[in-house]
Amino acid sequence: MLQVEYNGEIYERKKDESILSCLIRHGIEYPHSCQAGICQACLAKTKEKESIESSWQAELPHTLRAQGYFLTCLAKPKANFQLSSVEDAECDSVAVVQDIKHLNHNVTQIKLVTDNLNIWVPGQYIHLINSENVCRSYSIANIPFQEGYIELHVKRVLGGAMSNWLWDENRINTAVRIRGPFGKCYYNNPNNNSFDIVLAGTGTGLAPLVAIIKSAYEQNHQGKITLLHGGLNDNDIYYADEIRELAKENGSFHYDPCVLNSSGQFPVASIEKRILQHLNDVKNTQVYVCGPKEITNKLKRAAFIAGVSSTKIFSDAFV
């Protein structure tokens, strides 16, 4: 049987078992979430860089790959392996919870203060790690360097270790660790090209989309911007007043919320069908979609079938 060394202890690993699965089986509280190589919460490092397989580093930024980082959920070494702790990783920072505000029945706005706010990219996601070593991924919902804090939107999940930790007690002034940023959902237009943007998402998938809109206008984007936010019912639509104010400030911005069941506050529509109504000039449109994995994949597929090039569709699925 193979072995994994971590924090000075040796753990037996079964054949074809990932390092993460091995640690979990032995009762080790190692940060993780999706266990599928998507969320990147189980980031790890080793001094044995030559033993790292490229498949273990899927989607990691080049800077982290070069430093010997990989994902433990994907790593299945063929020999004994020494795992380094990442508690003091180069991509980790200490942050303090500055403010907590409930935005609707199941979404809370969290504001974090930390150093070097210019490295946190609007729309990308970070790993939030609390004092109990629970790690979850949340998207940045604002422009941190401009506003002086990192804003996250946290959905309360039944039995959710992190969301309940944040909701059930007053965590203001509590220290946490943040890691990142990661992800493909951010505004990038170095040549100042003019094009339309369509953004669509459900639930807290709204968070990175709002950040992208703010970032686009902060960089003087030229072109129409449309935001679609969907929910099951009216209570699921949040942040509407703030977004309407953003629309008043920018004549090229259009806000289109919709729900599947309405009591009259928002239009009834499927966001999958709704997005098609806004894909008029597909050759000159970029699409951003965020939210739960299933709906994100459906929205991406709808945009692609409508004629938007896959190179112009950006997404981060929540897992």
C-alpha positions in Angstrom: 0.0 0.0 0.0 1.2 3.5 -0.8 1.8 6.3 1.7 1.2 10.0 2.0 3.2 12.1 4.4 1.4 15.2 5.7 2.3 17.4 8.6 4.8 14.9 9.9 2.4 12.0 9.8 2.2 9.0 7.5 -1.1 7.8 6.0 -1.7 4.6 4.1 -3.3 5.3 0.7 -5.3 2.7 -1.3 -4.5 2.0 -5.0 -6.1 4.6 -7.3 -7.2 6.7 -4.3 -6.6 10.4 -4.6 -4.6 12.2 -1.9 -7.7 14.1 -0.8 -9.8 11.0 -0.5 -7.0 9.4 1.5 -6.8 12.3 3.9 -10.6 12.5 4.4 -10.7 8.7 5.0 -8.2 9.2 7.8 -10.2 11.9 9.4 -8.0 14.8 8.3 -9.8 18.2 8.0 -8.1 19.3 4.7 -9.8 22.2 2.9 -12.0 20.9 0.0 -15.4 21.4 -1.6 -16.3 19.9 -5.0 -13.7 17.0 -5.0 -13.8 17.2 -8.8 -11.0 19.6 -9.8 -13.4 22.5 -10.3 -13.4 24.6 -7.2 -9.6 24.4 -6.5 -10.3 24.5 -2.8 -8.0 21.5 -2.1 -4.9 23.3 -3.4 -1.7 21.7 -2.2 2.0 21.9 -2.7 5.0 19.6 -2.7 8.8 20.0 -2.8 8.9 17.1 -5.2 7.8 19.1 -8.2 9.2 16.5 -10.6 6.6 14.0 -9.4 3.6 16.3 -10.2 1.5 15.2 -13.2 0.1 17.9 -15.4 -3.4 16.5 -15.0 -3.3 17.4 -11.3 -2.9 21.1 -12.1 -5.9 21.5 -14.4 -7.1 25.1 -14.7 -4.5 26.4 -12.2 -2.8 29.7 -13.1 0.7 29.3 -14.5 2.2 31.1 -11.5 0.8 28.4 -9.1 1.8 25.5 -11.4 5.3 26.8 -11.5 5.5 27.0 -7.7 4.6 23.3 -7.4 0.9 23.7 -6.6 -1.7 21.0 -7.6 -5.1 19.7 -6.6 -5.2 16.9 -4.1 -8.6 15.6 -5.5 -6.9 14.9 -8.8 -3.6 13.6 -7.5 -3.1 9.8 -7.5 0.7 9.3 -7.2 2.2 6.1 -8.3 4.7 6.2 -5.4 4.9 7.4 -1.8 4.3 11.2 -1.7 5.2 14.0 0.7 2.6 16.8 0.9 3.5 20.3 2.0 1.1 22.4 4.1 -0.4 25.3 2.3 -1.6 27.2 5.4 1.0 29.8 4.6 0.7 29.6 0.8 1.9 32.4 -1.3 -1.6 32.9 -2.7 -3.1 33.1 0.8 -4.0 36.3 2.7 -5.5 37.2 6.0 -8.8 39.1 5.9 -11.2 40.4 8.5 -15.0 40.4 8.2 -15.9 44.1 8.2 -19.7 43.8 7.7 -22.5 41.3 7.2 -25.8 42.3 5.7 -28.8 40.1 4.7 -29.8 40.9 1.1 -32.9 38.6 0.9 -34.3 35.4 2.6 -31.2 33.3 1.8 -28.3 35.6 0.6 -25.9 37.5 2.8 -23.5 40.2 1.7 -20.1 39.8 3.3 -17.4 42.6 3.2 -13.8 41.6 3.9 -10.9 44.0 4.4 -7.4 42.9 3.6 -4.1 44.2 2.3 -3.2 44.5 -1.4 -6.7 45.0 -2.7 -5.5 45.6 -6.2 -4.7 41.9 -6.7 -8.4 40.8 -6.2 -10.0 40.9 -9.7 -13.7 41.8 -10.0 -15.7 38.7 -11.0 -13.1 36.1 -10.2 -13.7 33.8 -7.2 -11.7 33.3 -4.0 -11.6 30.5 -1.4 -12.8 31.6 2.0 -11.3 29.5 4.8 -12.6 30.0 8.3 -11.1 29.2 11.7 -12.6 25.7 11.6 -10.7 25.0 8.3 -13.9 25.0 6.3 -13.2 26.2 2.7 -15.8 27.4 0.2 -15.5 29.4 -3.0 -17.3 32.7 -3.6 -17.1 35.3 -6.4 -16.0 38.8 -5.9 -19.0 41.1 -6.4 -17.3 44.5 -6.5 -14.1 46.4 -7.4 -12.0 45.9 -4.3 -9.2 48.4 -4.9 -11.8 51.1 -5.6 -14.2 50.4 -2.8 -11.8 49.4 0.0 -13.1 45.9 0.6 -13.9 42.6 -1.0 -17.6 41.9 -1.4 -19.0 38.4 -1.4 -22.6 37.1 -1.7 -23.1 34.0 0.3 -26.2 31.8 -0.2 -27.4 30.0 2.9 -27.5 26.3 2.3 -29.3 23.8 4.4 -26.6 22.2 6.6 -23.9 24.3 4.9 -20.8 24.5 7.1 -19.6 27.9 5.9 -23.0 29.7 5.2 -24.3 28.7 8.6 -21.1 29.6 10.3 -21.5 33.1 8.8 -25.3 33.4 9.4 -25.7 32.0 12.9 -23.3 34.1 14.8 -22.0 37.7 14.6 -18.7 37.2 12.7 -17.8 40.9 12.3 -14.1 41.4 13.1 -13.5 37.7 12.8 -10.2 36.8 10.9 -10.4 34.4 8.0 -8.0 33.3 5.3 -8.7 34.0 1.6 -6.9 32.3 -1.3 -6.8 33.3 -5.0 -8.1 34.8 -7.1 -9.2 32.2 -9.6 -11.6 31.8 -12.5 -12.3 33.0 -16.0 -15.2 35.4 -15.4 -13.8 38.9 -15.4 -13.7 41.9 -17.8 -10.7 41.8 -20.1 -10.4 44.4 -22.9 -6.8 45.6 -23.1 -7.4 47.0 -26.7 -10.5 49.0 -25.7 -12.6 47.3 -28.3 -16.3 48.1 -28.7 -18.7 45.1 -28.3 -21.9 44.2 -26.6 -22.0 42.1 -23.4 -24.8 39.8 -22.2 -24.5 38.5 -18.7 -26.8 35.8 -17.3 -27.1 33.9 -14.0 -29.3 32.7 -11.3 -29.1 33.0 -7.5 -25.7 34.3 -6.3 -24.4 33.9 -9.8 -25.4 37.6 -9.9 -22.3 38.5 -7.7 -19.5 38.2 -10.4 -21.8 39.6 -13.1 -22.3 42.8 -11.2 -18.6 43.0 -10.6 -17.9 42.6 -14.3 -20.4 45.3 -15.2 -18.8 47.7 -12.7 -15.4 46.9 -14.0 -16.5 47.4 -17.6 -17.8 50.9 -16.9 -14.8 51.7 -14.8 -12.7 51.0 -17.9 -15.0 53.1 -20.1 -16.5 50.1 -22.0 -18.1 51.0 -25.3 -21.1 48.9 -26.2 -24.4 47.7 -24.8 -24.5 45.7 -21.6 -27.4 43.5 -20.7 -27.9 41.7 -17.3 -30.3 38.8 -16.9 -30.9 37.5 -13.4 -33.3 34.6 -12.8 -34.9 32.9 -9.9 -37.7 30.5 -8.9 -39.9 33.3 -7.5 -39.8 37.0 -6.7 -38.1 36.6 -3.4 -35.0 35.1 -5.1 -34.3 38.3 -7.0 -32.0 40.5 -4.9 -29.8 43.6 -5.3 -32.5 44.9 -7.7 -32.5 48.5 -6.4 -28.7 48.8 -6.6 -28.7 47.4 -10.2 -31.4 49.9 -11.2 -29.3 52.7 -9.9 -26.4 51.4 -12.0 -28.8 51.5 -15.0 -29.7 55.1 -14.3 -26.0 56.0 -14.3 -25.3 54.2 -17.6 -27.6 54.6 -20.5 -26.2 51.6 -22.4 -27.0 49.2 -19.5 -30.2 47.2 -19.5 -31.4 45.1 -16.5 -33.8 42.2 -17.2 -34.8 40.1 -14.1 -37.2 37.2 -14.5 -38.7 34.3 -12.4 -40.5 31.1 -13.0 -43.3 31.9 -10.6 -44.3 35.5 -9.9 -46.7 37.3 -7.6 -46.5 40.3 -10.0 -43.2 41.9 -9.0 -41.0 40.5 -11.8 -41.8 39.1 -15.3 -42.4 35.3 -15.6 -39.9 33.8 -18.0 -37.2 31.1 -18.4 -33.8 32.6 -18.3 -32.7 30.1 -21.0 -35.2 31.5 -23.4 -34.8 35.1 -22.2 -31.1 35.1 -23.1 -31.9 34.3 -26.7 -33.9 37.6 -27.0 -30.8 39.6 -26.2 -28.3 37.8 -28.5 -28.9 40.0 -31.6 -25.4 40.8 -32.8 -23.8 37.4 -32.0 -20.5 38.2 -33.9 -20.0 41.3 -31.7 -21.1 40.0 -28.4 -19.4 38.5 -25.4 -21.4 36.3 -23.0 -20.8 35.8 -19.3 -22.7 33.2 -17.3 -22.5 32.2 -13.6 -24.5 30.2 -11.1 -25.2 26.6 -10.4 -23.4 24.2 -12.7 -26.6 22.8 -14.4 -28.1 26.1 -15.4 -24.7 27.6 -16.3 -24.1 24.8 -18.8 -27.6 25.3 -20.3 -27.0 29.0 -20.7 -23.6 28.4 -22.3 -25.2 25.9 -24.7 -28.0 28.3 -25.6 -25.5 31.1 -26.4 -23.4 28.8 -28.5 -26.3 27.4 -30.5 -27.5 31.0 -31.0 -24.2 31.6 -32.8 -21.8 33.1 -30.1 -18.3 31.7 -30.5 -17.1 29.5 -27.7 -14.1 31.9 -27.4 -16.5 34.7 -26.4 -18.4 32.7 -23.7 -17.0 33.0 -20.2 -18.3 31.1 -17.2 -17.6 30.0 -13.7 -20.0 27.3 -12.5 -20.8 27.1 -8.8 -20.4 23.6 -7.2 
